[in-house]
Each structure stands twice: as C-alpha cells, then as structure tokens.
C-alpha cells in the first residue's frame, strides 16, 4: 500500500535519472517496459522508509548478545508512539551475516486519523520523523497562530520545499506523518531572538512505528543504514594496520573500522569541516577508541609529493596530512555524492548541475586514494546514490586510469551486482554490490505484530554502491 507520492525531483533531474535507468545497454537486456517499471518503483521506494531500522552495536565495549539484551530492556520500557493496544513489542533481531548488527522491524503504514490543527515541517525533518525522531523546533515551517503547549496536532511534511518558515498555514503539496503533542508554543518555535532548539512536537501516534533512539544506550548502539555497516566489513581492516577514512564525518564508519581492528593500529580520519572533526573525536572518545586520529583536511590535498621510499616506510600515523605516497594498508573512500539513494526522501532540491558536479570531485579524491595506498593494499569506494555516473562509470574510469587496480570479490555479499550501462563486463559487474531502494512486496504491516522474517532486510534498504579494489 503506497501512502506517499514518488520523491519530488526537478524535471531535468527526473529526466536525467530516467535516462540512467533506461539506458541502451540495460533496455537491450531487460526490455523498455521492465526498465520503465523499475524506474517508477525506484521513485516510489525512495519516499518510503525501509522495512527495518538497522542498529550497529559497539562490540569494542560489550558482546553483541549483551547489548541485544540491554536494548530489548530499553525498548520494553519505551512507550512506542501509536500502540493503542497493538502488538508493537519490537524485538531486536541479530543479522544472520553481520555479527555487529541488530534489526528492528518497522510497523506501518498504519491508519491514523488527521486532526484539525496541523504543523508543517521540512522534508528533511519529515524523513527523520518517519525514522523514529520527534519534531525539533528548527524543522518546523508552519504552525497555527494560536498554537500552545499541550495542543494535539497533525504533522505534515512539505514535499516540494515551498512552505515559508513562520507561515500560519500551508496549502501546497504535503504528506501526513502522524499526530503529536506540542511542547512549544508558536511564539517559542518562531522566536525572534534566533533559532530555537529542542523538541517542538512529541510524536504520539505515528504512521510508521519505530522506536526513538534519542539517549538510548549512546555508547553501545548506533543507528546506521545496513549498507553503511557492510562497507566497513568489506574493507576488512585488521589489527595493527594503518587505515585511512578519507571523508570521515560523521564518523560512523571510522569508529566501526577501529572496532573491527580491536582498537589496535592506526585509523586516520579526514574531513574538511572543523566542527565535524571535533564531533568525530568526541564520538571516538565516547566509544573508548584511542587508535583514531582525526584531522581537518581536504582529502584531495592529503598526499605529499616527492616522498622517497625511506620516508614512506618511516611514517606511522603520528603526524597529520599531507601523507607520503603509499602510507596506508587500506583506504576507504566513502565519497561525497548526490545522495539520491537516501530513504525516506520526500523531495530532492538539488539541481542537475549540482548532481553532475560530484563525478569530477570523486575522481580527484580517487586519485589521492590510489596514491596513498600501499602496493598490495585495499581500496573501497562507496556512495549512497543510485546514478551510473557516480558508481559503475567511476569503476570503469578507475580501471582504465589506474592499471595497478584490480576489482576484488566482496565479503559479505548482500547486494545485487552492478548495473548495466557503463560498459563493464558481466564478471566485473558481479564483483560490485549495488543496493536498489526497493520496498518489500505486499506493503508494510498495518499496525499488527511486526514480521520476524529477515528476508527483506538486505533488499529493502537505502540505495548504496560498493566497489573493492586491490593495488598491485
């Protein structure tokens, strides 16, 4: 059952994406009708949340089973929004192949009555609400002029980013997310002294039921999309190695890499925004991971020129960038991208020019990654988008540009093979992992007990792409 319209895109962006998913190579393989149907299914899936909330557990501080038990106790004591006598006892289930992942089925879409009073939030805030968050004040765009603390309101998401902040009502395209109780008045939300912080509407009856993880076992569990957890396993870091995370903020993959290394070795994390680097350092400290060294640096400029072999062998991660060539055993390039695989996503405001700007940036970063990687080292390239230009085309370009790189099999392998259209061979495409945003068949639960089957967990995810190379 579809409850939201397909993700809103600018017309030229929609045409660009359609051309990608109906490219000549793909159409010749599956037929135009199938390609068109898959494209429309993609747009519909993007606006809906996945079937599961994915939680990575910090096995550096406690065993998975211990954290699973603690999380179950936390969830048992949490009043899930919209229970109303329904069986909404969400049980964290261990992923069958990823030993540090717990999965929580999402219940929905449910039948929820719309109230007379409404609050409109931005698309990004609306996406967070669908993933379990409450409505925070910065996300509120429109509220009734008489809104007071304690009022019950229906919460809607502005699909096309056309609502003016501070409006008293909004008649544009919007989608219903559920009901909640106000914890701030209108005058507090739109305070003249500046942007307010804190919860403005506490959700009490959601369209989709999933727990809120605010302050829930903050050192032990982390919300992280399944493919994002998988990519660190594919990288395969080992204790004692020197590993580089080139575009590290907010640090989920960085801390995961350090955990997989058992906090032994060096993990260098780079990001060009200083405030994000400070947050990353804070996260590493909270998780008691002292092998992480975070630096504020544009990764394109992270490689030193004119370094000799003796200089390379002496570097141990103690000094910041720029680094000598061949400094790292493994490099993760989780590249800046157009983000067109993120779910749920009601609207994409990016222009076609912005979306096309990522490919050259990714290639500059890739060039640095290859130079910083040791011979025999592993490079993993990943994105959270669905375009050919940022995924399979980048792999084809890399194989042409860097003869020393060879595609490698990935373990675990949970995704589908690479997409047609970039001229890669069948053998090359099957070494890639692409996650297509795809809602599970038959729609989600209508407020009944959540399914205990994990068959859809690996397919009903965000859009994501992973390629693994070795440097000879």
N, C-alpha and C positions, 0 to 999 in steps of 0.2 A: 504494500500500500504506500503510494507516494504522497507525502504531505507537504513537500516544499517544491517550488518550481526549480528547473535546472539553474545552475550557477549563472549569475548575470555577468556577461562579458561585453566589452565594447565590440561593435560589429566587425571591425577589421581583425581583432584578436580572435573572435569566434571563427572567422573565415580562415585565419592562419592555422588554428588548431584543427579545423575540419580538413584542410588540405594535408595536414600531417597524418591524420588518421584515415585518410582515403588516398594515400599516395599510390603511385602507379604500381610499384612493386607489391604492395600489400593487396591492392584491389585485384591484381592478376592472380594472386594466391587464393583469396577467400571470396572474391566477388564484391561488387559495389554495394549490393543490398546488405550484406553482412557487415561490411565496413561502416556503412552509414548507421546501422543499428547499434554497433559497438560504440560509435562516437556519441550518439544520443544517450546511451546508457552511461557513458562516462560523465557527461554533463549533469545528469540526474544524480549519480552517485556522489559527486563532489559536494553537493549541497546537503547531504545527509551524513550523520555521524557513522563511524564503523560500528560493527556489532559488539565489539569488545573494548573495554578500557584496558590498556596494557600497562603493567607496573613492573619496573625493574627493581630488583631487591639488591641491597648492598651486602654482598657475600663477604666483603672485607671485614665487616663488623659482626656478622652473625650468619649461621647457616640458613639456607632457604626455608627449610621446614619451620624453624623457629620464627622467622619473620612472617611466614604464611599464617602461623597460629596467632601471632600478635596482631596482624592485620585483620584477621577474622574477628578477634575480640573488639577491635576498634570499630569495625563496620557493624557489629551486632549492637553496639551502644549508640550508633548514629541513627537519628531519625531520618530515614530516606524521604525525600520530598515526593509527595503524591502517593503514599502507600494505601491509605483508605481501605485497610483490610486485605489488600492484595498480598500475595506471597512475594515479597520483594527482598527476601533474605539473600543478598548477593554473596556468593561463596567464591573466594579467590581460588582459581584452579591453576595448577602448575602447567606450564607449556611442555608438551611432550619432548621437544628437542632442544629448547633453550633453558638451561638449568637455573638461570637467574631471572626468569620471567614468570609473573603471575597474571592471569587473565580474569577479568570480571565481566560477565555478560551484561549488556545494556538492555533494559526493558523499554520497549516503545516501538512505534509511536502509540500513545495512549489517547483515550477520549477525555479531553479536558474542556470544561465549559469556559467560554470567553466572558469576562466581566465588562461592566460598563466603563470603568475607568482604566485607562491604558498608559503605559510608559513605553517609549520607543528608544531602542538602543542601536548603536552602530553595528555593522556587520561583524567586525572582529569580536566585539563584546558578545554578540549573539552566538557566535561559534563557541566561545568559551562557556556560555550558559548551557549549550547542548552537550558539552563535555563534563558538566557537573559543577561549574562555578556559579556563584551568586552574582548579582549585578553590582558592580562597583561604580561609584559616582562618575569617574571620568568617561565611562561608556554611555551614560545617559544623554540622549539628544533632545527628547521631547517629554514633557510631563504636564498634567493638568495644572492650571493656575492655583487651584485650591488644594493641591496635594499636601497631606500632612503625615507625620509619623503615625504608623499603625494602620494606614489605609491599605485595603486589599486592591491590587491592580493586576491587570493582564500585561505581560511583557511581549513586545513585538520587536523584530529585527528589521531595520531599514535595508532592503535588499539592494537598492541601487545607489546608496550613499548620497541621497538627495535631501535628507532631513537636516534642517538648520538647527544647530545647537541652541537650546533655550526656547524652542518653539513650544506652544501650548497644546498643539495637536498636529497630526500629520496624516494626510490623505493619500500619500504616494504608495508605491508597492512595498508591502511589508509582510512578514510571516510571523505566525503565532508560536511562541516558545513555551508558554505556561503562565502560571499565576504566582504571585508572591506578596509579601507584606513589606511596606515601606519602613525603612529605618532612618530615612532622612526626609525632611520636607522639601518642597520645590526650592524655597529660598536658600536652603542649605546646599542642595545639589548645584544650583547655579549661583554660587556665592560670588559677589562682586570682588572679593579680596583675592580671588585666584581659584585654581582648580582644586576641588575638594577631593579627599581620599576616603577610603573606607567603603563598606557595603551600603549601597543605597536601597536595594531591594533584595530581601532574603527570599529565595525561591521556596515555595511550599508545595506546589503542585505542577510538576514538570510534564512536558510532552514526552520526554525520554528520561527514565530514571537511571541515574548513575551517581555514585557517592561523590561528595565533595572532599577533596584531599587537602584542603587548607589546614596546615598544622597537624596532619596525620603522620605519625612516625617520620618526621622530617629527615632524620639521618639514615633511615633504613629503607624507605621506598621512594621511588621517583617515577612520575608519570613520563613515559617515553614511548613513542609510537613503535610498534613491533619492528618494522624495517630498520629504524634508527638503532635499536638494540642489536639487531642482527649484524649490522655493518661492522661493529667492533669485533664480533666473533669471527667474521670473515677476514678481518685484518690479522687476527691470530697472534697478538703480541705475547711475548714470552718474558719470564722473569729475567732481569739483568740486561735487557735490550735498551737501546736508545730509540725512542719513538717520537715522531712529530705529528701533532694535530694542527694543521695549517690555519683553519678557520674555526676556532675552537668554541667561541661563545655560542650558547650559554654554558657549555661545559659538560653536558650530559655524556657525550661520547668520550671526552677527556677523562672524566672520573671513571667511566666504565673501563677504558683501556688500562688505567692504573690499577683498577681492581683485578682485572684479568691477569695482570703482571704480578699480583700479590704484593703490590707496593714495593717491588724490587726492580731497580733500574732507573731510567730517567724518561719522563714524559714531558716533552716541551709543547706548550700550548701557546699559540699566537692569535691575537686579534687586534685590529687596528683601533678599536674604541676603548679608551682607558677605563671607563666606568664598568664595562663588561669584563675587562681583565680583572678588576678588583673583585667583582662578584664571583668570577671563576675561582680566584684564590680563596675567597671565603667559603665557597662550596667544597673545595678540596680540603680545607682545614676542618670543616664540619664532618667530613667523612673520614678524617684522620688519614689522609693520603698525602704523605710528605715527599713522594717521588715526583710530584707535578711541579714544573717550573713554568710560570705564565709570564709572558712578555707582551707589551703593547707594541705591535709592529704590523705594518702592511706586508703580508706574506710574499707579495711579488718582489719585495726588496730584501728578502730574508737570506739570500745566498751571497757569500763573499766571492769576489773574483780574484784570480791569480793565486789561489792557495796551492801549496805543494803537498805531495802525499804525506810527508812527515807531519805537516800541520794538521792534516785530516785525522791522522791516527792519534794525535795527542788530545783532540777535543773530547771532553767527557760530559758536556751538557752544563757545565758550571757557568759558562758565560752566555750572555744573551746574543741576539742576532746583530749583524749578519753571521751566518754559519759557513764554515768551509764546505766545499762540494763533497758529497759522499759521506756526510756526517751521520746519517740515520739508517738504522736497520729496517724500519718500517715507517711509511708516511701515509697519513690519512688526509685526503683532500675531499672533505665534505663541502662542496663548493657553494658559494653564493649562487642562487638560481632564481628563476621566476616563481617558484613555489606553487606551481599550478597543480600539484598533487595533494595539497593540504585539504583535510576534511575535519569538520564540515566547513564549507566555504560558500557563503550566500552570494558574494559578489567579488569580482576582481576589478580593481580600479586601474591596474597597470595599462599603459598604452602599448601598442605593438612595438614602438621604438624602444621602450624600456625592456620588454621581453627579449627583443633581439640583441640588446646590449650585453646580455650575460655571456653569450658564447665567446667573444674575444677576451673578456675578463677571465673566464675559466681557463682559456688556453694559456694566458700569461701565468696563471697560478700553476697550471700543469707543468709548464716548462721549468719553473722553480722546483717543483716537487721532484721531477726527474733528476735534476742536478744535485739536489740534496740527498738523494737516495744512494746507498751503497750498492755496489755490484752484488748481485745475489739477494738484494733487498726486495721487499714487497711494497707496492703502492696500491692503495684502494681509493677509487674515485666514486663519489656518490652524490646524488641530488634528490630533492623532494619535489621534482617536477615530472611532467609527462611528455615534454616535447622531444622530438627526434634530435633537434639541433643541439640540445644540451646533454643528450645521453648517447645514443648509438652513433650519431655523427661525430661526437667527440672521441669515441673509441676508435672509429675508423681513421680519424685525423691523427690520433696518437700513434697508431700502429704504422702509419705512413711516415710520420715525422721523426719517431724515435725507434730506429731499428733494434735497439737494445731491449725494447719492451716486448713481452710475450704475455698474452692472456692466460690466466690460470683458472682451474676449477675452483668453485667456491663451496665451502662447508661452514655451517649447514646451508643447504639449498632449499629455500622455502618459496621462492618466487617463480615466475614464468621466464621463459627465455626472452632474449632481446627482440625488439620489434623489427619487422621488415621495413625497408625504405632508405637505409643508409649504405647499402651495398655490401654489408657484411655477409660472410658465408654462413651456412647453417651451423657448422662446427663452431664458428666464432660466436654466433648468437646464443648458442646453448651454454656457453661459458658465462653469460651475463645473467643478472637477476633483475627483472622488471616487475614491479608490483602495480597492477592496474587497480585504481579505485573501483570497487565492484561490490554493490550491495548483495547480500545473500538472497537466494531465491525465496519467493513467498513473502517477503517483507518481514518486519520485525515483530516481536511479541506485542500483543495488545493488552499489556498490563497483567498477564498471567505469569506463572513461575518462569524464570529465565531458563533457557536451554542449557543443558550441561555438556552438550556435544561441542567439541572444539574444531569441527571440520571446517568452519568458515573463518577461523581466526587468522589463518595465513593468507587468505584471499581478500577478505573484506577489511582492507587496511587503507592507509593513505597511499597516494601514488609515490613511488620511490624507484630509484635505479642504483645498481651497484655493479662496478667492474673491478676486477682484481688483476694486477699485472706483476710480473717479476722482471727485474733488470739484470740482464746477462752481462 
